[in-house]
Amino acid sequence: MNNELQSLTQSLRDFAKARDWAQFHSPKNLASALAVEAAELLEPFQWLTEEQSRNLSAPKKAEVAAEAADVLLYLLQLCDKLDIDLMEAARLKLIVNGEKYPVASARGSSKKYTDI
């Protein structure tokens, strides 16, 4: 994992330890919290057109940033609890996705890999 993510993960450990919250941070609870925060990330986009979603006002963009940060923080905590190197997992997933979606058949298509 890169140094910035390691530093942020350590800050999350320290934050939870100071509040005695580690007892609540089981992988199941963190995954649940992550799902809730990911759903909250949708709220600022609710009822917007595609175009509006691409041109958010500064306050809306700040809302999205705060929710995206919540998602990242819970994801880092979950990976920390399960000893998952998130950067390595992401690199490996990108390779798998490249194999599932070869450029020649996936370019310009939104079809799932099973349909291309």
C-alpha positions in Angstrom: 0.0 0.0 0.0 1.3 3.5 -0.7 2.5 5.8 2.0 -0.5 8.1 1.9 -3.0 5.3 2.3 -0.9 3.8 5.1 -0.8 7.1 6.9 -4.5 7.6 6.5 -5.1 4.1 7.7 -3.0 4.7 10.8 -4.9 7.9 11.4 -8.1 5.9 11.3 -6.7 3.4 13.8 -5.7 6.3 16.1 -9.1 8.0 15.7 -11.0 4.8 16.6 -8.6 3.9 19.4 -9.0 7.3 21.1 -12.8 6.8 21.1 -12.7 3.1 22.0 -14.6 2.3 18.7 -12.4 -0.6 17.5 -14.7 -2.9 19.4 -17.5 -2.0 16.9 -15.4 -2.2 13.8 -15.9 -5.8 12.8 -15.6 -6.6 9.1 -19.3 -7.1 8.9 -20.1 -3.8 10.6 -17.6 -1.9 8.4 -19.0 -3.5 5.2 -22.5 -2.5 6.3 -21.4 1.1 7.1 -19.6 1.2 3.7 -22.8 0.1 1.9 -24.8 2.8 3.7 -22.3 5.5 2.8 -22.1 4.3 -0.8 -25.9 4.7 -0.9 -25.6 8.2 0.6 -23.2 9.1 -2.2 -26.2 8.8 -4.6 -28.4 11.3 -2.8 -26.8 14.5 -4.2 -27.5 13.1 -7.7 -31.1 12.2 -7.0 -33.4 13.7 -9.7 -30.6 15.3 -11.6 -30.3 14.9 -15.4 -27.1 13.4 -16.8 -26.0 16.9 -17.7 -26.7 18.4 -14.3 -24.8 15.5 -12.7 -21.7 16.6 -14.7 -22.0 20.2 -13.7 -22.5 20.3 -10.0 -22.7 23.5 -8.0 -19.9 24.1 -5.5 -22.2 23.1 -2.5 -23.3 19.9 -4.3 -19.8 19.0 -5.2 -18.8 19.5 -1.5 -21.6 17.1 -0.5 -20.3 14.5 -3.0 -16.8 15.0 -1.7 -17.8 14.4 1.9 -19.8 11.2 1.0 -16.9 10.0 -1.2 -14.6 10.5 1.8 -16.9 8.5 4.0 -16.8 5.6 1.5 -13.0 5.7 1.3 -12.6 5.8 5.0 -14.8 2.8 5.7 -13.2 0.9 2.8 -9.7 1.5 4.2 -10.9 0.4 7.7 -12.4 -2.8 6.2 -9.3 -3.6 4.3 -7.2 -2.9 7.4 -9.2 -5.3 9.5 -8.9 -8.0 6.9 -5.2 -7.3 6.1 -6.0 -6.5 2.4 -3.6 -4.4 0.5 -6.1 -2.3 -1.3 -3.7 -0.9 -3.9 -2.6 -4.4 -4.9 -6.2 -5.7 -4.9 -7.1 -2.8 -7.3 -4.2 -3.5 -9.6 -5.1 -7.2 -9.8 -8.8 -6.3 -10.4 -7.8 -4.0 -13.3 -5.9 -6.9 -14.9 -8.9 -9.2 -14.5 -11.2 -6.5 -15.9 -8.9 -6.1 -18.9 -9.2 -9.7 -19.6 -13.0 -9.7 -19.3 -13.3 -6.6 -21.4 -10.8 -6.7 -24.2 -10.6 -3.4 -26.1 -11.5 -5.0 -29.4 -14.9 -6.2 -28.2 -15.7 -3.8 -25.4 -14.8 -0.4 -26.8 -17.7 2.0 -26.9 -20.1 -0.7 -25.4 -21.7 -0.7 -22.0 -22.6 -4.4 -22.3 -21.6 -6.7 -19.5 -18.6 -9.0 -20.3 -20.9 -12.0 -20.5 -22.8 -10.3 -23.4 -19.9 -9.1 -25.5 
